[in-house]
Amino acid sequence: NPPLADEKALRSLESDFSDWIYRSVEVTVRANETLKIYAGPDISDSEFSRMCQEAAAREAAREADKLEDQWQRKIDSVEKKLLSEERELEEDKAEHSRRKMEEAATHAETLFSLFSKRRRSVSSSMTKRRMTARAAEDVKESEDEIERLKQELDELEDEMKGAMDELEEKWTEIVDDINEIKVSPYKKDIAVELFGVAWMPHHVVQVDDRFKYLPGFAPPQL
C-alpha cells in the first residue's frame, strides 16, 4: 500500500536508515595504544590479554637486547682494563723482586768493601734502595687500580640488573594499560545490502496480570 509501495519513498527510507546507523550505532573497542593493539566485541578478554602479553614480550626482548649490549660494552671495557692492569701487576711484582735482589747484592758488596782495600760508593746502595722503593710503589698502584676496577665492575653489573628490572616493570605496566574506545562507523563504510519494510502482526494477550505478545499469523498458544 502507498507510500510503502513507492520506490522513491523506499529509497528515502533506506537513506534515513543509513543515517540512523551512522548517528546511533557505535562499537566498544578495547585498546592498548602503546602496543597498537585493538580488539572489538568478537575478541574475548583472555584472547586480548594474550595478544597484549605477546606483543609486550617481543618489544621487551628487543629493548632488553639493546640495553644488554650497551651495558656489556661498558663491562667489556672495564674488564679489558682490569686484565691489562693484572698483567702490569705481575710485571711490577717481578720488577720489585728483581730490584730487591739487586739492592741486597749491592748492600752486601758495599759491606764487603768496608773490610777490603776496594772501596765501593755508598751512593750506589742508596740508588738501588730508591729503585726498589719505586718498584714497590708501582706494585701498590697496580693493586689499588685493580681493586678500583673490580669495584667498578660490581657497580656496573648492579646497575645493569637494576635497568633490566625497570624494563620488566615498565612492560608489565604497559600490558595492563587498557582502555575502551567508542567507535562509530564512517558514513562511507555503511553499505545496506538489502532494505525493505515487513509487517509482522502480533496479538497482545493478557494472562492473569501479565501480557504476552503472540504471533498474529499462527494460532495463539496460551
Buried (B, 14 or more C-beta within 10 A) or exposed (E): EEEEEEEEEBEEBBEEEBEEBBEEEEEEBBBBEBBEBBBEEEBEEEEBBEBBBEBBEEBBEEBBEEBBEEBEEBBEEBBEBBEEBBEBBEEBBEBBEEBBEBBEEBBEEBEEBEEEEEEBEEEEBEEBBEBBEEBBEBBEBBBEBBEBBBEBBEEBEEEBEEBBEEBEEEBEEBBEEBEEEEBEEEEEEBEEEEEEEEEEEEEEEEEEEEEEEBEEEEEEEE
